[in-house]
């Protein structure tokens, strides 16, 4: 089985990913995802470095580089609806 993995390390790529996820929510409702959080020693004082998202309907895995994107990881807008973000 081929693994489809995409690294999300720019706000443009993140916006495109979020746009695709929003489409899965509505056409038809079929979004089923798994999340995994990675960091040094995740707690209230440590930084999140990578957010892994696996989207079951498309069998794609996305590695969102939170450490690289910093606050953009949570505030980059969806292309089709700028008011929607990862947050």
Biopython code that builds the backbone (N, CA, C, O; Angstrom):
import numpy as np
from Bio.PDB.StructureBuilder import StructureBuilder

atoms = [
    (1, "UNK", "N", (0.847, -1.176, 0.000)),
    (1, "UNK", "CA", (0.000, 0.000, 0.000)),
    (1, "UNK", "C", (0.894, 1.242, 0.000)),
    (1, "UNK", "O", (1.817, 1.349, 0.808)),
    (2, "UNK", "N", (0.623, 2.149, -0.884)),
    (2, "UNK", "CA", (1.382, 3.389, -0.977)),
    (2, "UNK", "C", (0.892, 4.374, 0.070)),
    (2, "UNK", "O", (-0.311, 4.554, 0.255)),
    (3, "UNK", "N", (1.829, 5.006, 0.747)),
    (3, "UNK", "CA", (1.463, 6.033, 1.714)),
    (3, "UNK", "C", (1.541, 7.392, 1.042)),
    (3, "UNK", "O", (2.534, 7.718, 0.392)),
    (4, "UNK", "N", (0.505, 8.169, 1.200)),
    (4, "UNK", "CA", (0.461, 9.518, 0.661)),
    (4, "UNK", "C", (0.703, 10.488, 1.802)),
    (4, "UNK", "O", (-0.201, 10.775, 2.588)),
    (5, "UNK", "N", (1.933, 10.994, 1.890)),
    (5, "UNK", "CA", (2.302, 11.902, 2.972)),
    (5, "UNK", "C", (2.700, 13.240, 2.376)),
    (5, "UNK", "O", (3.501, 13.305, 1.443)),
    (6, "UNK", "N", (2.132, 14.308, 2.926)),
    (6, "UNK", "CA", (2.444, 15.660, 2.477)),
    (6, "UNK", "C", (2.928, 16.467, 3.666)),
    (6, "UNK", "O", (2.300, 16.472, 4.725)),
    (7, "UNK", "N", (4.046, 17.148, 3.485)),
    (7, "UNK", "CA", (4.566, 18.028, 4.530)),
    (7, "UNK", "C", (3.990, 19.421, 4.319)),
    (7, "UNK", "O", (4.083, 19.987, 3.230)),
    (8, "UNK", "N", (3.400, 19.957, 5.364)),
    (8, "UNK", "CA", (2.802, 21.290, 5.327)),
    (8, "UNK", "C", (3.732, 22.216, 6.100)),
    (8, "UNK", "O", (3.748, 22.213, 7.331)),
    (9, "UNK", "N", (4.508, 23.011, 5.361)),
    (9, "UNK", "CA", (5.488, 23.885, 6.008)),
    (9, "UNK", "C", (5.391, 25.339, 5.565)),
    (9, "UNK", "O", (6.272, 26.145, 5.865)),
    (10, "UNK", "N", (4.320, 25.671, 4.851)),
    (10, "UNK", "CA", (4.067, 27.070, 4.476)),
    (10, "UNK", "C", (2.600, 27.378, 4.734)),
    (10, "UNK", "O", (1.764, 26.474, 4.761)),
    (11, "UNK", "N", (2.292, 28.644, 4.921)),
    (11, "UNK", "CA", (0.893, 29.024, 5.160)),
    (11, "UNK", "C", (0.044, 28.767, 3.919)),
    (11, "UNK", "O", (-1.150, 28.496, 4.045)),
    (12, "UNK", "N", (0.624, 28.842, 2.735)),
    (12, "UNK", "CA", (-0.113, 28.557, 1.500)),
    (12, "UNK", "C", (-0.537, 27.093, 1.454)),
    (12, "UNK", "O", (-1.681, 26.785, 1.122)),
    (13, "UNK", "N", (0.378, 26.200, 1.785)),
    (13, "UNK", "CA", (0.042, 24.770, 1.813)),
    (13, "UNK", "C", (-0.984, 24.467, 2.897)),
    (13, "UNK", "O", (-1.879, 23.645, 2.697)),
    (14, "UNK", "N", (-0.857, 25.124, 4.035)),
    (14, "UNK", "CA", (-1.809, 24.907, 5.118)),
    (14, "UNK", "C", (-3.198, 25.385, 4.717)),
    (14, "UNK", "O", (-4.185, 24.699, 4.982)),
    (15, "UNK", "N", (-3.290, 26.542, 4.086)),
    (15, "UNK", "CA", (-4.586, 27.052, 3.629)),
    (15, "UNK", "C", (-5.226, 26.093, 2.634)),
    (15, "UNK", "O", (-6.434, 25.864, 2.684)),
    (16, "UNK", "N", (-4.429, 25.532, 1.732)),
    (16, "UNK", "CA", (-4.955, 24.571, 0.760)),
    (16, "UNK", "C", (-5.460, 23.308, 1.462)),
    (16, "UNK", "O", (-6.517, 22.786, 1.110)),
    (17, "UNK", "N", (-4.712, 22.818, 2.448)),
    (17, "UNK", "CA", (-5.150, 21.650, 3.218)),
    (17, "UNK", "C", (-6.470, 21.937, 3.916)),
    (17, "UNK", "O", (-7.401, 21.136, 3.839)),
    (18, "UNK", "N", (-6.556, 23.063, 4.588)),
    (18, "UNK", "CA", (-7.785, 23.408, 5.305)),
    (18, "UNK", "C", (-8.959, 23.531, 4.343)),
    (18, "UNK", "O", (-10.076, 23.130, 4.672)),
    (19, "UNK", "N", (-8.716, 24.079, 3.165)),
    (19, "UNK", "CA", (-9.764, 24.193, 2.155)),
    (19, "UNK", "C", (-10.275, 22.802, 1.764)),
    (19, "UNK", "O", (-11.481, 22.593, 1.637)),
    (20, "UNK", "N", (-9.354, 21.854, 1.574)),
    (20, "UNK", "CA", (-9.749, 20.482, 1.241)),
    (20, "UNK", "C", (-10.542, 19.837, 2.374)),
    (20, "UNK", "O", (-11.514, 19.125, 2.122)),
    (21, "UNK", "N", (-10.134, 20.081, 3.617)),
    (21, "UNK", "CA", (-10.851, 19.511, 4.760)),
    (21, "UNK", "C", (-12.257, 20.086, 4.877)),
    (21, "UNK", "O", (-13.200, 19.360, 5.191)),
    (22, "UNK", "N", (-12.402, 21.377, 4.629)),
    (22, "UNK", "CA", (-13.728, 22.005, 4.672)),
    (22, "UNK", "C", (-14.617, 21.392, 3.599)),
    (22, "UNK", "O", (-15.798, 21.149, 3.846)),
    (23, "UNK", "N", (-14.067, 21.135, 2.402)),
    (23, "UNK", "CA", (-14.847, 20.501, 1.338)),
    (23, "UNK", "C", (-15.325, 19.115, 1.753)),
    (23, "UNK", "O", (-16.449, 18.730, 1.432)),
    (24, "UNK", "N", (-14.489, 18.361, 2.462)),
    (24, "UNK", "CA", (-14.894, 17.033, 2.923)),
    (24, "UNK", "C", (-16.003, 17.107, 3.966)),
    (24, "UNK", "O", (-16.792, 16.174, 4.110)),
    (25, "UNK", "N", (-16.057, 18.211, 4.687)),
    (25, "UNK", "CA", (-17.115, 18.376, 5.689)),
    (25, "UNK", "C", (-18.480, 18.550, 5.051)),
    (25, "UNK", "O", (-19.496, 18.240, 5.675)),
    (26, "UNK", "N", (-18.523, 19.043, 3.810)),
    (26, "UNK", "CA", (-19.801, 19.434, 3.235)),
    (26, "UNK", "C", (-20.205, 18.703, 1.968)),
    (26, "UNK", "O", (-21.376, 18.776, 1.594)),
    (27, "UNK", "N", (-19.319, 18.008, 1.290)),
    (27, "UNK", "CA", (-19.628, 17.466, -0.038)),
    (27, "UNK", "C", (-19.299, 15.994, -0.197)),
    (27, "UNK", "O", (-18.205, 15.731, -0.696)),
    (28, "UNK", "N", (-20.076, 15.027, 0.151)),
    (28, "UNK", "CA", (-21.026, 14.997, 1.263)),
    (28, "UNK", "C", (-20.260, 14.949, 2.577)),
    (28, "UNK", "O", (-19.034, 14.830, 2.568)),
    (29, "UNK", "N", (-20.950, 15.038, 3.701)),
    (29, "UNK", "CA", (-20.226, 14.986, 4.976)),
    (29, "UNK", "C", (-19.480, 13.656, 5.104)),
    (29, "UNK", "O", (-20.098, 12.613, 5.315)),
    (30, "UNK", "N", (-18.164, 13.696, 4.976)),
    (30, "UNK", "CA", (-17.409, 12.440, 4.999)),
    (30, "UNK", "C", (-16.052, 12.585, 5.676)),
    (30, "UNK", "O", (-15.153, 11.779, 5.438)),
    (31, "UNK", "N", (-15.899, 13.593, 6.507)),
    (31, "UNK", "CA", (-14.603, 13.819, 7.132)),
    (31, "UNK", "C", (-14.414, 12.892, 8.325)),
    (31, "UNK", "O", (-15.193, 12.916, 9.278)),
    (32, "UNK", "N", (-13.385, 12.089, 8.258)),
    (32, "UNK", "CA", (-12.985, 11.225, 9.365)),
    (32, "UNK", "C", (-11.472, 11.322, 9.440)),
    (32, "UNK", "O", (-10.776, 10.920, 8.507)),
    (33, "UNK", "N", (-10.959, 11.851, 10.540)),
    (33, "UNK", "CA", (-9.519, 12.095, 10.641)),
    (33, "UNK", "C", (-8.962, 11.557, 11.954)),
    (33, "UNK", "O", (-9.683, 11.386, 12.936)),
    (34, "UNK", "N", (-7.664, 11.297, 11.941)),
    (34, "UNK", "CA", (-6.906, 10.981, 13.150)),
    (34, "UNK", "C", (-5.893, 12.092, 13.344)),
    (34, "UNK", "O", (-5.354, 12.625, 12.374)),
    (35, "UNK", "N", (-5.633, 12.441, 14.595)),
    (35, "UNK", "CA", (-4.647, 13.467, 14.917)),
    (35, "UNK", "C", (-3.583, 12.876, 15.826)),
    (35, "UNK", "O", (-3.873, 12.007, 16.649)),
    (36, "UNK", "N", (-2.352, 13.349, 15.677)),
    (36, "UNK", "CA", (-1.260, 12.985, 16.575)),
    (36, "UNK", "C", (-0.422, 14.234, 16.795)),
    (36, "UNK", "O", (-0.123, 14.960, 15.846)),
    (37, "UNK", "N", (-0.046, 14.486, 18.030)),
    (37, "UNK", "CA", (0.752, 15.664, 18.370)),
    (37, "UNK", "C", (2.143, 15.231, 18.789)),
    (37, "UNK", "O", (2.301, 14.281, 19.555)),
    (38, "UNK", "N", (3.148, 15.927, 18.285)),
    (38, "UNK", "CA", (4.534, 15.611, 18.622)),
    (38, "UNK", "C", (5.226, 16.846, 19.172)),
    (38, "UNK", "O", (4.983, 17.964, 18.719)),
    (39, "UNK", "N", (6.076, 16.633, 20.138)),
    (39, "UNK", "CA", (6.870, 17.710, 20.715)),
    (39, "UNK", "C", (7.919, 17.114, 21.628)),
    (39, "UNK", "O", (7.941, 15.904, 21.851)),
    (40, "UNK", "N", (8.789, 17.958, 22.157)),
    (40, "UNK", "CA", (9.866, 17.489, 23.025)),
    (40, "UNK", "C", (9.344, 16.715, 24.214)),
    (40, "UNK", "O", (9.618, 15.523, 24.346)),
    (41, "UNK", "N", (8.610, 17.361, 25.066)),
    (41, "UNK", "CA", (7.989, 16.757, 26.241)),
    (41, "UNK", "C", (6.686, 17.515, 26.431)),
    (41, "UNK", "O", (6.594, 18.428, 27.252)),
    (42, "UNK", "N", (5.684, 17.124, 25.659)),
    (42, "UNK", "CA", (4.450, 17.901, 25.620)),
    (42, "UNK", "C", (3.835, 18.083, 26.998)),
    (42, "UNK", "O", (3.528, 17.119, 27.699)),
    (43, "UNK", "N", (3.669, 19.313, 27.356)),
    (43, "UNK", "CA", (3.008, 19.706, 28.594)),
    (43, "UNK", "C", (2.627, 21.168, 28.415)),
    (43, "UNK", "O", (2.708, 21.700, 27.308)),
    (44, "UNK", "N", (2.225, 21.799, 29.464)),
    (44, "UNK", "CA", (1.858, 23.209, 29.358)),
    (44, "UNK", "C", (3.039, 24.099, 29.024)),
    (44, "UNK", "O", (2.855, 25.198, 28.501)),
    (45, "UNK", "N", (4.257, 23.642, 29.317)),
    (45, "UNK", "CA", (5.445, 24.478, 29.130)),
    (45, "UNK", "C", (6.242, 24.142, 27.879)),
    (45, "UNK", "O", (7.154, 24.891, 27.528)),
    (46, "UNK", "N", (5.940, 23.069, 27.206)),
    (46, "UNK", "CA", (6.718, 22.660, 26.035)),
    (46, "UNK", "C", (5.974, 22.995, 24.749)),
    (46, "UNK", "O", (4.750, 23.133, 24.743)),
    (47, "UNK", "N", (6.724, 23.124, 23.670)),
    (47, "UNK", "CA", (6.153, 23.530, 22.388)),
    (47, "UNK", "C", (5.728, 22.323, 21.555)),
    (47, "UNK", "O", (6.399, 21.292, 21.531)),
    (48, "UNK", "N", (4.617, 22.480, 20.888)),
    (48, "UNK", "CA", (4.151, 21.524, 19.901)),
    (48, "UNK", "C", (5.006, 21.717, 18.650)),
    (48, "UNK", "O", (5.195, 22.851, 18.209)),
    (49, "UNK", "N", (5.523, 20.639, 18.074)),
    (49, "UNK", "CA", (6.380, 20.783, 16.898)),
    (49, "UNK", "C", (5.723, 20.281, 15.620)),
    (49, "UNK", "O", (5.850, 20.913, 14.571)),
    (50, "UNK", "N", (5.031, 19.164, 15.693)),
    (50, "UNK", "CA", (4.395, 18.599, 14.497)),
    (50, "UNK", "C", (2.989, 18.124, 14.840)),
    (50, "UNK", "O", (2.772, 17.476, 15.864)),
    (51, "UNK", "N", (2.047, 18.452, 13.978)),
    (51, "UNK", "CA", (0.679, 17.963, 14.066)),
    (51, "UNK", "C", (0.479, 17.033, 12.879)),
    (51, "UNK", "O", (0.584, 17.458, 11.729)),
    (52, "UNK", "N", (0.191, 15.769, 13.152)),
    (52, "UNK", "CA", (-0.057, 14.805, 12.086)),
    (52, "UNK", "C", (-1.557, 14.641, 11.930)),
    (52, "UNK", "O", (-2.271, 14.412, 12.906)),
    (53, "UNK", "N", (-2.032, 14.760, 10.696)),
    (53, "UNK", "CA", (-3.455, 14.599, 10.396)),
    (53, "UNK", "C", (-3.580, 13.520, 9.326)),
    (53, "UNK", "O", (-3.016, 13.655, 8.240)),
    (54, "UNK", "N", (-4.314, 12.454, 9.625)),
    (54, "UNK", "CA", (-4.590, 11.430, 8.612)),
    (54, "UNK", "C", (-6.058, 11.543, 8.236)),
    (54, "UNK", "O", (-6.933, 11.452, 9.097)),
    (55, "UNK", "N", (-6.331, 11.740, 6.955)),
    (55, "UNK", "CA", (-7.694, 11.899, 6.450)),
    (55, "UNK", "C", (-8.108, 10.572, 5.812)),
    (55, "UNK", "O", (-7.599, 10.194, 4.757)),
    (56, "UNK", "N", (-9.028, 9.878, 6.457)),
    (56, "UNK", "CA", (-9.426, 8.549, 6.000)),
    (56, "UNK", "C", (-10.060, 8.519, 4.611)),
    (56, "UNK", "O", (-9.698, 7.651, 3.818)),
    (57, "UNK", "N", (-10.993, 9.424, 4.270)),
    (57, "UNK", "CA", (-11.625, 9.323, 2.949)),
    (57, "UNK", "C", (-10.637, 9.415, 1.784)),
    (57, "UNK", "O", (-10.876, 8.830, 0.727)),
    (58, "UNK", "N", (-9.538, 10.135, 1.962)),
    (58, "UNK", "CA", (-8.555, 10.287, 0.885)),
    (58, "UNK", "C", (-7.308, 9.441, 1.115)),
    (58, "UNK", "O", (-6.442, 9.363, 0.243)),
    (59, "UNK", "N", (-7.212, 8.807, 2.282)),
    (59, "UNK", "CA", (-6.044, 8.024, 2.693)),
    (59, "UNK", "C", (-4.755, 8.837, 2.569)),
    (59, "UNK", "O", (-3.729, 8.329, 2.117)),
    (60, "UNK", "N", (-4.821, 10.091, 2.972)),
    (60, "UNK", "CA", (-3.654, 10.978, 2.927)),
    (60, "UNK", "C", (-3.273, 11.375, 4.348)),
    (60, "UNK", "O", (-4.127, 11.534, 5.220)),
    (61, "UNK", "N", (-1.977, 11.530, 4.555)),
    (61, "UNK", "CA", (-1.448, 11.966, 5.839)),
    (61, "UNK", "C", (-0.707, 13.276, 5.633)),
    (61, "UNK", "O", (0.073, 13.423, 4.692)),
    (62, "UNK", "N", (-0.958, 14.215, 6.517)),
    (62, "UNK", "CA", (-0.331, 15.538, 6.441)),
    (62, "UNK", "C", (0.474, 15.772, 7.713)),
    (62, "UNK", "O", (-0.021, 15.556, 8.819)),
    (63, "UNK", "N", (1.707, 16.211, 7.548)),
    (63, "UNK", "CA", (2.556, 16.583, 8.672)),
    (63, "UNK", "C", (2.637, 18.100, 8.696)),
    (63, "UNK", "O", (3.334, 18.704, 7.881)),
    (64, "UNK", "N", (1.924, 18.713, 9.630)),
    (64, "UNK", "CA", (1.907, 20.171, 9.751)),
    (64, "UNK", "C", (3.054, 20.566, 10.671)),
    (64, "UNK", "O", (3.057, 20.224, 11.854)),
    (65, "UNK", "N", (4.016, 21.279, 10.131)),
    (65, "UNK", "CA", (5.193, 21.686, 10.894)),
    (65, "UNK", "C", (4.879, 22.937, 11.713)),
    (65, "UNK", "O", (5.154, 24.063, 11.297)),
    (66, "UNK", "N", (4.302, 22.710, 12.879)),
    (66, "UNK", "CA", (3.897, 23.802, 13.761)),
    (66, "UNK", "C", (5.106, 24.628, 14.186)),
    (66, "UNK", "O", (5.017, 25.853, 14.276)),
    (67, "UNK", "N", (6.226, 23.977, 14.446)),
    (67, "UNK", "CA", (7.433, 24.694, 14.871)),
    (67, "UNK", "C", (7.890, 25.670, 13.790)),
    (67, "UNK", "O", (8.301, 26.788, 14.100)),
    (68, "UNK", "N", (7.823, 25.260, 12.535)),
    (68, "UNK", "CA", (8.218, 26.119, 11.417)),
    (68, "UNK", "C", (7.198, 27.229, 11.190)),
    (68, "UNK", "O", (7.571, 28.385, 10.989)),
    (69, "UNK", "N", (5.927, 26.886, 11.222)),
    (69, "UNK", "CA", (4.865, 27.848, 10.918)),
    (69, "UNK", "C", (4.579, 28.812, 12.066)),
    (69, "UNK", "O", (4.061, 29.908, 11.848)),
    (70, "UNK", "N", (4.917, 28.401, 13.295)),
    (70, "UNK", "CA", (4.635, 29.205, 14.486)),
    (70, "UNK", "C", (3.133, 29.513, 14.555)),
    (70, "UNK", "O", (2.325, 28.599, 14.397)),
    (71, "UNK", "N", (2.739, 30.758, 14.784)),
    (71, "UNK", "CA", (1.319, 31.092, 14.952)),
    (71, "UNK", "C", (0.521, 30.911, 13.666)),
    (71, "UNK", "O", (-0.697, 30.735, 13.715)),
    (72, "UNK", "N", (1.197, 30.954, 12.503)),
    (72, "UNK", "CA", (0.489, 30.736, 11.237)),
    (72, "UNK", "C", (-0.161, 29.359, 11.191)),
    (72, "UNK", "O", (-1.141, 29.160, 10.473)),
    (73, "UNK", "N", (0.377, 28.405, 11.951)),
    (73, "UNK", "CA", (-0.193, 27.060, 11.969)),
    (73, "UNK", "C", (-1.648, 27.078, 12.423)),
    (73, "UNK", "O", (-2.434, 26.216, 12.032)),
    (74, "UNK", "N", (-2.000, 28.041, 13.231)),
    (74, "UNK", "CA", (-3.360, 28.103, 13.765)),
    (74, "UNK", "C", (-4.187, 29.243, 13.195)),
    (74, "UNK", "O", (-5.407, 29.263, 13.361)),
    (75, "UNK", "N", (-3.546, 30.188, 12.528)),
    (75, "UNK", "CA", (-4.271, 31.360, 12.043)),
    (75, "UNK", "C", (-4.266, 31.536, 10.532)),
    (75, "UNK", "O", (-4.853, 32.500, 10.040)),
    (76, "UNK", "N", (-3.626, 30.645, 9.772)),
    (76, "UNK", "CA", (-3.687, 30.721, 8.306)),
    (76, "UNK", "C", (-5.133, 30.457, 7.887)),
    (76, "UNK", "O", (-5.729, 29.479, 8.338)),
    (77, "UNK", "N", (-5.710, 31.308, 7.034)),
    (77, "UNK", "CA", (-7.123, 31.165, 6.682)),
    (77, "UNK", "C", (-7.370, 30.109, 5.607)),
    (77, "UNK", "O", (-6.492, 29.793, 4.805)),
    (78, "UNK", "N", (-8.582, 29.579, 5.615)),
    (78, "UNK", "CA", (-9.049, 28.700, 4.552)),
    (78, "UNK", "C", (-9.263, 29.565, 3.316)),
    (78, "UNK", "O", (-9.808, 30.664, 3.423)),
    (79, "UNK", "N", (-8.840, 29.087, 2.138)),
    (79, "UNK", "CA", (-8.966, 29.875, 0.912)),
    (79, "UNK", "C", (-10.409, 30.257, 0.612)),
    (79, "UNK", "O", (-10.685, 31.394, 0.229)),
    (80, "UNK", "N", (-11.330, 29.312, 0.786)),
    (80, "UNK", "CA", (-12.725, 29.561, 0.430)),
    (80, "UNK", "C", (-13.495, 30.338, 1.492)),
    (80, "UNK", "O", (-14.587, 30.838, 1.223)),
    (81, "UNK", "N", (-12.930, 30.443, 2.706)),
    (81, "UNK", "CA", (-13.597, 31.168, 3.783)),
    (81, "UNK", "C", (-12.529, 31.714, 4.723)),
    (81, "UNK", "O", (-12.144, 31.026, 5.669)),
    (82, "UNK", "N", (-12.043, 32.931, 4.489)),
    (82, "UNK", "CA", (-10.938, 33.487, 5.266)),
    (82, "UNK", "C", (-11.180, 33.581, 6.774)),
    (82, "UNK", "O", (-10.229, 33.767, 7.534)),
    (83, "UNK", "N", (-12.421, 33.457, 7.218)),
    (83, "UNK", "CA", (-12.699, 33.518, 8.652)),
    (83, "UNK", "C", (-12.441, 32.177, 9.341)),
    (83, "UNK", "O", (-12.403, 32.114, 10.570)),
    (84, "UNK", "N", (-12.263, 31.108, 8.565)),
    (84, "UNK", "CA", (-12.027, 29.779, 9.118)),
    (84, "UNK", "C", (-10.530, 29.497, 9.156)),
    (84, "UNK", "O", (-9.827, 29.685, 8.163)),
    (85, "UNK", "N", (-10.046, 29.041, 10.322)),
    (85, "UNK", "CA", (-8.631, 28.706, 10.506)),
    (85, "UNK", "C", (-8.532, 27.362, 11.216)),
    (85, "UNK", "O", (-9.550, 26.778, 11.586)),
    (86, "UNK", "N", (-7.320, 26.871, 11.407)),
    (86, "UNK", "CA", (-7.109, 25.625, 12.146)),
    (86, "UNK", "C", (-7.606, 25.765, 13.582)),
    (86, "UNK", "O", (-8.100, 24.806, 14.175)),
    (87, "UNK", "N", (-7.471, 26.961, 14.128)),
    (87, "UNK", "CA", (-7.887, 27.201, 15.508)),
    (87, "UNK", "C", (-9.351, 26.926, 15.653)),
    (87, "UNK", "O", (-9.901, 27.070, 16.745)),
]
sb = StructureBuilder()
sb.init_structure("model")
sb.init_model(0)
sb.init_chain("A")
sb.init_seg("    ")
for serial, (resi, resn, name, xyz) in enumerate(atoms, 1):
    if name == "N":
        sb.init_residue(resn, " ", resi, " ")
    sb.init_atom(name, np.array(xyz, "f"), 0.0, 1.0, " ", f" {name:<3s}", serial, name[0])
structure = sb.get_structure()
